[in-house]
């Protein structure tokens, strides 16, 4: 079953290359969706299986050394075809 989570990272975010590393992590976890920077936060929309999403969310929480606040909201699936850097 496909699930969709919107993950928002706020705080001390290492902007240089973060979207690209998020893209690589999404591929590792076999997820579709997107990553973008909006004002002072990173917005990630990720879709896939529950186990892969849980692993990806764990990666997001660890990815910046705990210097960010991570918000996770479940939304209805959009059924992305791939993972995009916006």
C-alpha positions as CSV (number, residue, x, y, z in Angstrom):
1,X,0.0,0.0,0.0
2,X,1.4,3.4,-1.0
3,X,1.6,6.0,1.8
4,X,2.5,9.6,1.4
5,X,4.3,11.7,4.0
6,X,5.2,15.4,3.9
7,X,8.4,15.8,5.9
8,X,9.5,19.4,6.9
9,X,12.9,20.1,8.2
10,X,13.5,23.4,10.1
11,X,16.5,24.7,11.9
12,X,20.2,24.4,11.1
13,X,20.0,22.9,7.7
14,X,23.1,22.2,5.6
15,X,21.8,23.6,2.4
16,X,24.7,22.8,0.1
17,X,23.9,19.5,-1.5
18,X,21.1,18.5,1.0
19,X,18.5,18.2,-1.8
20,X,20.8,16.0,-3.8
21,X,21.6,13.7,-0.8
22,X,17.8,13.5,-0.1
23,X,17.3,12.4,-3.7
24,X,20.0,9.7,-3.3
25,X,18.4,8.5,0.0
26,X,15.0,8.4,-1.6
27,X,16.4,6.2,-4.4
28,X,18.0,4.0,-1.7
29,X,14.7,3.6,0.0
30,X,12.8,3.1,-3.3
31,X,10.6,6.2,-2.8
32,X,9.0,8.6,-5.2
33,X,8.1,12.3,-4.5
34,X,10.0,15.6,-4.3
35,X,12.3,17.8,-2.3
36,X,12.4,21.6,-2.3
37,X,13.6,24.5,-0.3
38,X,10.9,27.0,0.8
39,X,12.1,30.0,2.8
40,X,14.1,28.5,5.7
41,X,13.0,25.0,5.5
42,X,13.3,21.8,3.4
43,X,10.0,20.3,2.2
44,X,10.0,16.6,1.3
45,X,7.1,14.7,-0.2
46,X,7.8,11.0,-0.1
47,X,5.7,8.1,-1.2
48,X,6.2,4.4,-0.9
49,X,5.8,1.4,1.4
50,X,5.6,1.8,5.1
51,X,8.9,0.1,6.0
52,X,10.8,2.2,3.4
53,X,9.2,5.4,4.5
54,X,10.1,4.7,8.1
55,X,13.7,4.1,7.2
56,X,13.7,7.4,5.2
57,X,12.2,9.4,8.0
58,X,14.8,8.0,10.3
59,X,17.5,9.1,7.8
60,X,15.9,12.6,7.8
61,X,16.1,12.8,11.6
62,X,19.7,11.7,11.7
63,X,20.9,13.4,8.5
64,X,21.8,16.7,9.9
65,X,23.2,15.8,13.3
66,X,20.0,16.5,15.2
67,X,20.2,20.2,14.6
68,X,16.9,20.3,12.9
69,X,13.2,19.9,13.9
70,X,11.5,17.3,11.7
71,X,7.7,17.4,11.2
72,X,6.0,14.5,9.6
73,X,2.4,14.7,8.3
74,X,0.6,11.9,6.4
75,X,-1.3,13.0,3.3
76,X,-3.3,11.2,0.6
77,X,-1.1,9.6,-2.0
78,X,-0.3,11.6,-5.2
79,X,1.3,8.6,-6.9
80,X,4.5,10.3,-8.1
81,X,6.4,8.5,-10.9
82,X,9.9,9.3,-9.6
83,X,11.7,11.5,-7.2
84,X,12.3,15.2,-8.2
85,X,14.6,17.9,-6.9
86,X,12.6,21.1,-7.2
